[in-house]
């Protein structure tokens, strides 16, 4: 029997387990998934915890609940990957050999990468909302806060869910308005980007919403340090921004396992062919989700689209066929904007977010790059879909793996490009 070994049982790894368990020849192949943690978190839900919209219990379930029968689940830390030996070594000393390796080890925040951020003020006056601990601590702090300067700060790109900082500050605006204290709060978004978002058209639209909500934007801010005592963040260019509360999105990096194994770039993301999802280090190694260095968003929807392509390519690899270059960088993201409204963006490597309707042209029901109540409802509906469809590798209704131009208001030049 040959083994497919999957490292990581987060969003991407769990989807791959469920896809492959239904399609491989179980008389010839076994699947083993390794993850040291027992709890699976719905990470998009972390955004809602600071504002009391979700509780921690609504965003966590046991990982074992989503692993199908017949798949071996090993709850242990991986010490090192040795691709030259086709094996990994676990922290308990065991060695697992594989014929095919899928790296789905995700990304993590590393506040230590910014001088002063992870000091004694961490989770006191400076917080993250990318972990359950940070989101919960920030919730408790906001509940008794009297007002002042709330700064949302992005250390550097790439980050998991690039729209999350915008969503947080939009929800903060709504939160304080509902508490009748918005006049006592100054909101500022500090970013290394030149605008509100990574894509020009969407950046313009979302930047306008920041202006409407009287949220300050400080662009092109390359952070050098955080002074927790003075409550100030400083840039290499000599700029500084003072805060009373800091909601930070620290540097995101791949798992430290990737560094220990010598497989990553400077941020521990694994060099990956962007259309096939095959690792560049060796032909029997594949990468999915936040662990890759592909120039796509690090988001659950991307991992979903990647899983469709990677499943097909694993089957092709087993059969000795050429890999399909079918992953186009497709990302599909709802953006909460407060007041029970939201946006939806749909884009890929080559086509940026534009206006239109989704998933049906002229019908919707969702509006692309438009602020609507329906988009807000779509965001809330995504949580049960995540637990019961996405993780289990089941089809998402009316959503295609490759980007479609149907319903998008796009130039004739772009119309000539069609996947």
N, C-alpha and C positions, 0 to 999 in steps of 0.2 A: 504493500500500500504506500502511495506517495502522499505527502502532506502539503496542504496549503496552510501556511502560517500567517495569521493576521495579528499584528501588534497594535493594540488599542481597541477598546470596545466603546468608544464614544459614538458620535453620530455617524461618521464615515465608516468606521470599522463594523458597527452593528448592521448598517445597511448592506455592506459587502457580505457579511456572514449569511444574512437572510437571502440575498440574491443567489449566492453560490450554492447554498445548501439545497436549493430547489433545482439546480441545473447541472451540477457535476455528476459524474458516474461514481456513485458511492461504493461500487465494487472495486474501484481502482484508486479512489482518492478519499482522504479524510481532511477535515478542517479543524484546526486548533486556533483559538483566539486567546491572547494573553493580555491581561489588564490587572494592575495591582489594586485598583479601586473597585469597591462593590456598588457604589451608587452612580446612577446615570442622571445627569442634570439636563434639563431643558434650558440651555444657556440664554436663548432670547428672552426668557422669563425673568432673568436677573434684572433687566432694565426696569421692570414694573415693581420690584420689591421695595426700593426706597420710597415709593409713593403710596404704598399700601394697597396697590391694585392686585398683586399676587402675594400669597404667603410662601415661605420657603417650601412647605409641604406640597404646594401645587407644581413645583418645578423639579421634583426628584422622585425617582422610582429605582428599584433594584435592577442592576444591569442584567442579572441572570434571567429576568423576566422576558427579555427580548432576544435571548439566544435560543435558537431552535434545537429540538432534540436531535441527537446524533452528532452535535458539535461539541468538542471538548473545550471547556472554559477553564483556563488556568489563572487563578488570582495570585499573581506574583509579579514582582518588579523584574524588568529585564535589565541586566547589567551591561551587556554588549552585544552588538550584531557583528558577526564575522561573515561577510559576504563571500570571502574566498573559500570558506569552509561550508557554506550553505547552512549555517547554524546560528543560534542565539544562546547565550548563557543567562540563566536566571539567577536571582539573588540567593536562592537556596542551593546553588551549585549545580542544578540540573542543566543539561544541554538538550535543546530541541533542534533537530535537523529538519530541513524543509526542501521541497522541490521548487516551490513558489513562495515568495515572501511578499506580503502586502503591508506597507508601513502606513498606519493610520494613527500616529501618535499625537496629532493635534498641535496646538499652540498654547502658550501660557503667558501670563503677564510676568514681567521681571522688573519690579520697581527699583531694584538695586542698581539697574543700569543708569539711572539718573541720580546724580549726586544729591544727597539730602532727602530724597523722596521717601525712602524706606526707613527713616529714622524714628525717633520716639513719638513723633506726631502722626505716624501712620495709623489710620483708623481712629484718630482723635479729631484732628482738623483737616487731614488729607485722607481721602478715601478712594477706593476703586469700586466699580459696580460690575466687574467682569468675573468676580468670584462670589460664591454664596456668602462667604464671611464678610466680604467688603460691602455687598449690597445690603445685608442685614444690619451691619454697623452703621451704614449711612442712613438707613431707614430710622434707626433709633435716634441718630443725631438730628435729623430733620424734624422729627416729631416735637422736639423741644426747642427748636431754633427760633430766635426772635427776628432774624433778618441780618442783612449786611451784603458783602460781596461774595457771590457764589461763582466760582470760576470752573469751567469745564476745560480740561487741558489734554491735548493729544501729544504724547512725547515724540513719536515718530511713526512712520508708515513702513510696512503694512500692519494693520490691526484686524482682529476678528470683528466681523460685522462693521464695515466702514461707516454705515449710517447711524450706528448706535450713539455716538457722541451728540449728533444732532437731535436724535429722538430724546435723549436724556434732557437736553436743555429745553426742548419744546415742552416736554412733560413737566419739567420744573416750573416753567412759566405758568402752565395750567394749574399746577398744584398750589402755587402761591396765590394765584387769582382766586381760586376756590376758597382759600383760607383768608381772603380779604387782606392780604399782606404784600401784594405784589409791589406796592409803592415803597416798601421797606427793603426790597431786594434788588440788587444790581446783578444782572446775569451777563457773563462774558464767556465767549468761546475762543480759546487760544489754540491755534493749529499751525503745524508746519506747512500746510497747504497754502496755496495762493488764494483760495476761496473757501466756500462752505463745504465743497465736496470734490471728489477726485475727477469728475467728468464735467466739462465746461457748461453744457446746457443745463444739466441738473444743478450745478453749482449756482448758476444765475437765479434759477427759480427758488431754490432753498435759501439762498442768500437774501432774496427779497422777503421771504417769510421771517427771517431773523430780524430784518429791519422793521417789519410790521409789528413784531412782538417786542420791539425795543430791546433787542439782545445785541450787545456789542460783539463785533468780530475782530480778533487780532490775528491776521494772517502772517505767513512767512516767519513764524516764531520757532527757531531752532533752540530748544531748551538746553541750557548748560547746567543749571542747578536749581534746587528748591531749598529755600531757607524756611524751615518750619517755625522757628522762633519769631522771625520777622513776618511770617506768612507772606512770602514773596517768591515768585518764580522769575528766573532770569534767563536771558538768551545769550548766545554767543555774540550776537550783534549789539549787545549793550542795552537791549530793551528789558523792562521788568513790568510785571503785573502783580498787584497786591490782591490778597484774598482774605476772607474770613473763613470760608469753607472751600476746599479744593476737591473736585471730583476728577480724578486723574485717570487717563487711559495710558498706563505705562507702556514701555517698550514691550512688544510681543515677540516671543522667540519660540522656536521649535523645542521639543523635549530635549533635556540634557542627555538622554540616551544617544541622540543623533551626534552630539559633539563627542561623547565617549567613544563612539564607533567610527569617528572620522568620516561621516557621510554627508555633513551639511555645509552650508555656506556660513557667512559671518553671523547670521541670526539663527543658525541651526535648522534652516529649512532645507529639504532634500532636493538637489537639482533633478528636475523631472522634465521629460518631453511633454510640452504643453498640450499636444493633441491626442497622444496615446496614453499618457500617464504612466509610461514605463520609466523607471529610474535610469539616470545616465550612468550609474556606477556599474550595473550588471543587468543582463537581459532578463533574468528570472526574478528581478525585484521591481515592484510597482509601488506607487505612492498615491494617496488619495486624501482629500480634505485639506485641513489647515497645515498639514505636515509638508505639503509641496511648496516649491518656489515658483509655480506657474503664475503668470500675471493676471489672475482672476481674483475676485473677492474671496476672502476667507469667511464663508457663510454657509449655513446649512443647506440652502437651495443649491449652491454650487456643488457641495458634496453629493447631493441627490442626483444631479445631472451627471456628475463624474462617475457615480456608481453604475449608472446604466452603461456608459461607455466602457468602464473598466471591466465589468462583468463579461461583456462581449469579448474584450481583448484577452482576458484570462482564458476563456474557452478557445479562442483562436490560438493562443500560445500553446495550450495543451495539445491542440490538433496540428501544430506546426505550420499554421497559416500566418500570413502577414498581418500585423496589427492594423486596426482601423484608426485613422486619424480623425476621429469624429467628435472629440471634445472641443467646443468652440468658445469656451470661457463663459458660457451662459450663466447669468445670475438674475435672480428675481427676488426683489425685496420690498416688503411693506415698510413704510416709514411713519411712525406715530408722530402727529404734529400737535396734539393737545385738543381740548374741547371736543373730544370724541370724533376726531377727524384724522385722516392720514393720507399719505401718498403711496403710489406703487411705481417702482422702476423695473424695467426689464431690458437687459443689455448683454453684450458679450465682448470678446476681444476687439471686435472691429466696429460694432454699432453701439453708440452711447445711448443713454436713456433719452427718449423723446416723448412727446404727447401722443395720446391715442386711447384706444380701448383694449381691454384684456379680459378673458382670452379670445372673445369673439369680436371681429371687426364691426364697428358701428353699434354693437349691442352691449358689450362689457361683460359682466356688470361693473367691472372695476375700471377706473380711469387712470391712465398712465400719466405720471407727472402732473397730476391734478389732486387738489385737496378735497376729499370727499368723505362722507360718513361711511359709505360702503367699504372704502379701503381700511378704515378703522375696524369695521366688523370683520374684514378679511384677516387682519392682523390677529384679532382675538380668536378667530376660528382656526388659526394655524396650530395652536397648541394641541388640541385633540387630534388634528390631522398628523401632527408630528408623532405623537405616541402610537397611534393606531394604523397609520398608513406609511409614513416616511420611514420610520425606523425598521419596520417590518418588510421594507422593500416592495411595497405594493404600489401600483400605478397611482399617480396623482391625476385626478380627473381633468381632462382638457389641457394639460400642460405638457408640452413637447420637450424632449431632451435638448435638441438644438433650438436656438433662437429662431422664431418665425417673425417675418415683417408684417404679418397680417395685423390690421388694426392700428399700425403705427404711422404717424404723420412724419414722413421721411423723404429726403430729397430723391430725385430721379437717379442720381449717381449711386446713392446707397441702395436703391431698389434693384439695380443691376447686380448687386452682390446678394446672393440668396443661398443659405445653406441647404 
